[in-house]
Amino acid sequence: MRKKIFLISLILISVFILVGCDSLLWDGMYDIKYVVSGTARSVDLTIENSSGGVFQYSNKSLPWEYVFSVKSSKYNSPFLYVSAQNNNSSGSVTVKIYIKKSIEENYALFKTSTSKGSYVISTVYGSL
């Protein structure tokens, strides 16, 4: 009986620790950076912006960058999205999403995609 109680207590403590750690890792503000680069002369862009809305840009030169902050929690994970279409008959398009948790940290690469060729589309997306 004592072993059962000990085992149940150990399991409950482990669950509380894991749940607590999860919220420590993901709660708070994040800096997000979308970067589009490549050899394409111009691209059309579609992004999920800082307020969660979809925004489009036409005929943007490369490189292109968009930086914003979002709040994330265990129960509300922001959706990140950036897509770029080459407006030309040749060239490449690389799309990257970077994230940063605090001022002291450097940006870390979250997602990346590259497409090469005429009128190609490169897209990356994900949730924190």
N, C-alpha and C positions, 0 to 999 in steps of 0.2 A: 504494500500500500504506500509506503514512504517513497519507494522508487517511482511509482506512478505519479505521485504529487510532484516529486522533484522533476520528472520528465515533462510534465505539463507546464510547470513553472518555467523551465528552461525554454520550452517552445514559445510560450507567451512573451518572455523577455526578448527572445530573438526576433519575434515579429515586431514588437514595439521598437526595437533598435533599428531594424530594417526600414520600417515606415518612417521613423524619425530621420534617418540618414537620407532617404529619398527626398524628403522635403527640404533638407539642408542643401542638397545638390542642385535642385531645380527651382526653388522659390527665389524670386527677386527680379531685378532688372537686368536685361541683356542688351548689349550693343550689337547691332546687326549691320553687316556690310555686304551689299551686292556689288560684284565686280564683273563687268563684261569687257572682254578684250579679244584680240585676234587680228587677222589681216583683212577682214571685210571693210569696205569703205564706209558703209553705214548699215544700221540695223533698226528694226522696229522692235520695241520692248513691251512686255507686259509684266507687271509686278504686283505682288501683294504689298501694300504700303504700310506705314506705321500705325494707321488706324484700322487695319484689317480690310480695307477696300482694295478693289482692283483698279489699277491705273495703267494707262498706255502712253507710250512715247513713240513718235515717228521720226525716222531718218536721223538717228543719233550717231555721231561719230564715235569711234573707239580710240582709246579706252573710255569707259563710262563707269561711274560709281554712284551708289546711293547708300547713305548711312542713316540709321535711325535706332531708336531704343524701344524695347517692348518689355512688358511685365509678364512673367511666366510663373505658374504654380503647378502643383501636382494635379489640380483640377481644371486648369485653364492653360493649355499649351498653345501658344501662337503658331499659326500656319505661315510658313515662309515659302515664297514662290517668285521665281524670275525666269523669263523666257525671252530669247532673242532670236529674231529671224534675219538672216543675211539678205540684204536688198540687192545683191549683185550676182552676176553669173559665175563668180569664183570667189575664193577666200575662205577663211575659217572664223568660227565664233566659239569662244570659250566663256562659259558662265560659271561663276563661283559664288557661294554663300559662305561668309565668315561669321563667327560668333565670338563674343567676348563677355565674360561675366563681370569683371571689375576693371577699374582704372589701371591697376597694377599689371594686369595680364596683357599679353599680346593677343591679337585676333587668331583664332584657330579655324582652320578650314573645316567646314561642315559638310558641304556637297560641291561637286564639280561635274561639268559635262562639256565636251568639245564635239563640234560637228564641222565637217569640211565639205565644201562644194557649193554649187549654185543654189541659192535661195533656201539653204538648210535652216533648220530650227534646232536650237540647243536649249534645254530646259532642266532646271533643278528645283526641287521642292522638298519640304519636310516639316515636321513639327519639333519644337524643342523638347 
